[in-house]
Amino acid sequence: MTGTSATATNEQITVRVFGGPTTLIEVGGLRLLTDPAFDAPGEYRRAGGSVLTKTAPSTVDPAELGPIDAVLLSHDEHADNLDHSGRALLATVPLVLTTRGGADRLGGTARGLAPWESVELGRPDGGVLTVTAAPALHGPEGCEPISGEVVGFVLTAPDLPTVYVSGDNASLALVEQVAERFGPVDTAVLFAGAARTKLFDGALLTLDSAQAAEAAVILGARKVVPAHFDSWAHFSEGRTELLDAFTAAGLTDRLQLS
């Protein structure tokens, strides 16, 4: 798939999931953190009166993470993707890659990327890791004025397997676009959980479990690491549904559930 053996691939990429959307991806000697959210369980009130409820704590304290080379932030406008502790952490990170609007709001080391725009990160071994922004849709078609701008990420290098981070995306059509440009990918970090709120009459805001399995096929992914399917009340599916969907699709060998 990528010209590397399974053993070499396993050594080159590790993904640890800390609950919610927060994962630590180690690839090419770089340590990349997705959507930092470390607050204790509680409620977050949004404009218009809606409430997001966190139900479980992160499995790691940010002080335990060690040095982070960059944060891959799918969007800054929702507390389940960037909470108070996460915002504090951004001030300690040399680079935050996010949406264009998010970079404007956050300032500091934040850099906004339009879909398919890329940035190169220097690696400790002298190589380069290219981070390309991937399009994402956080709800049904036309949702952006309400749900906001969201971005995913694709990590590539000539000597490394490809990694895809979906961000809060509910569109398999956009997954197909990623596959057309970068597939097959080695590791897909898919935000799942079938998130739903009253804003769109219960329409999906992220992939459901069956769609996550379908995304794995579309991407040709050797390994799928689900994230953002727990710790928040607005997720309608979790670990059991993911395992059932991947079992039904005959893809349990690709599924990495922490």
N, C-alpha and C positions, 0 to 999 in steps of 0.2 A: 504493500500500500504506500509506504513512504521510503522503501529501500533500506529500512533498518530492521534488525531482528526484533522479536518480541521482547527478549531479555534486554537488549540495548534500549528499546523504547521505554520499558518500565523504569530503567535507571535514569533516563533523560527527563522524564516528566513525573512529578508527583502533585497530587491535588488533595488538600485536606479541607474538609467542610466543617465549619464551626457553628452551624445553625443559621437559619434564614439564608440570605444571599451571600454570606461572607465565606469566601474560600481563599486559601493560600496556594497559589500555583508556583511551583519551582521548576524552571525550565532554562536551560542554557546558563546555569549559574545565577540567574536572576530570580528574585522573589517578588511576585506580583499578587496584590491583595484585591479581591473584588468586593464591591459594595459594603464598606465597613459599617456594621451595626452591632454594638456591644452593650447597649443599655439593658438594665434590668427590666423584667416584665412590667407593663403599664399601658396607659392609654395616650394616644396622640390625637388631639383634635385638629381637624383641618378646616380650611375656609369652607363655609356652606353648612357646617355643622356635622359633617361626617367624622367618624372616629376609627382609627386603626388601633387594634389591640394586640400587644405583644404578649404571648402566653408562656414563653420559656426563655431562660437566659442563654447567652452565647456559651459555648463550651470552652472558650479561652478568654483570658484577660488580655487586652491589647498590650499591656506591659510585658507579656510573655512572648510576644510575636518575634522579637528581634528586629533587625533592620529590614525595612521594606524598600525596594527599589522604585516601585511605582504602584499607584492605586488605579485599577480599572473600574471606573464608576459609571454604571449604566445610566443613572440620572440622580439628581440631587433633590428633587422636589417632594419625594415621599419618604417618610420616616422609617419605613421598613427597608429602605435601601441605603439611607444615610441618616443616622440618628445623632443624638448629642455627642455621644462618645466617639462616634465615627468622624464627626466634624472636627473634634479636638485632635484626632489622630492625623487628619489631613495636614495640619500645620507642621507635622514632623516629617513629612514625606517629601522627597525631592521632586516628584512629578505625579500629578493627578491627571489622567486622561478621561475625558467625559464629553458630554454634548457641548455644542457651541454656547447655548444659553447657560448651561451649568457653569462653564468656565467663566462667563461674564459675572454670574452671581457669586461664585466662590472666590475668585481672584487668587492671590497667592501663587502657588505653583501649578494651578489648574490650567490645562491646555484643552481647548475644544477641538473636536474632530467632526467633520461632516462625514456622512456615509461614504465608504470606500477611500477616505483619506488615510494616509499612513504616516507613521513616525518611526524612526529607527532608534533602538536602545542599544548602547554599547554593552557588551558582555564581558565578564571578568577574563575570559579566555582570549579576548581580542576580536571575537566575532561580533555579529550584529543580530539582534532579534527585531523583526519588523512587526509592529502592531498596527493593524488595519481596522478602522471602524466599520462595523457591519450594521446594516439597517435593522431596526426593531420597531414593532408596533405593539404598544401596551394597551391592547383592547381591540374592538372591532374597527373596521374601516371608518375613517373620519373621527377617530377618538382623540387625536392630538390636541385640539383646543382645550380638552378637559384633562386628559391623562398626562399631557406634556410630551416633550421630546425625549426619546430614549435611544440608546446605542448599545450594540454588542461589540465584540472584539474577535479578531482572528490573529493568532500569533504564528509567525512563520520565520524560517531560516533555512538556507540550503542544506544544512547538516543536521536539522532537527525535525521531528514530527510536528505536524500542524495541530494547533489547539484552537477550538472555537468556544467562545463564551457568549451565550445567547443574550444575556441581560433579560429584562422583563419583556419578553416577546411572545405574542399569541398567534403569529402568522407563519404557517408552514410555507407559504409562497415565498417569504423572505428567506427562510431556511434553504429553499431550493436555489435562490440566488447565490447564497453563500457557497452551496455545494457546486454550482456551476463555475464559480471563480476559483475555489480553493479545494474542492473535494478530490479524492476522499480525505477526510481529516482523521487524525489519529485519536484525539481525545476531545469529546464534546462535553462542556460543562453547561448543562441545560437547566435554566430556571423553570421549574415545573409547578406542581401544586394546584393547578386549576383555580387560580385566584379569581374571586368574584366579589363584586360589591353592588350596591343598589344604583350606582351611577349609570350603568349601562344595562339595567334590567337583568342583571345576573349573567351577562355575556362574559366569556373568558377574557381575563386580563393577562394571563400567562398560559403556557401550554398545559393541557391536561395530560394524564399519564399515557393514554393511548397515542396522543400526538407526540409525546416525547419519544415513544418507541418508533413511531413513524419517522420522526426527525433523525433518529439513529440510522435508519435505513437510507434515507435521502442523503445523508452526509457520508455514508459508508464508514461510520465511526467504529474504530476498534474497541474503544472504551467510552462509556457514558457515565458521567458523574452528575447525578441530579443535585440541585441546590434550590433553595428558596421554596421548599415544599412543607416546611414546618415552622413552629415558633410564632405563628401569627394566625389570628382568628379568621381572616378572610380567605384562607386556603380551604378548598373543599375536598382536596385529595391529598394523601400523604404516602408514607412508606409502603403500606399494604397495597394501595392501588397501583403504585409504580411497579412493585414486584409482580403483581397480577398481570399488568399490561405487558411487561417484558417477557413474562412466562408465556402468555398467550401468543406473543409474536415470535417465540422461539429465540429470544435475544438475551436470556439471563446471563450468558457468558460474557456479554458486553457491559453489564450493569455493575457499577461500583457504588454500593450503598454503604455509608459509614455506619 
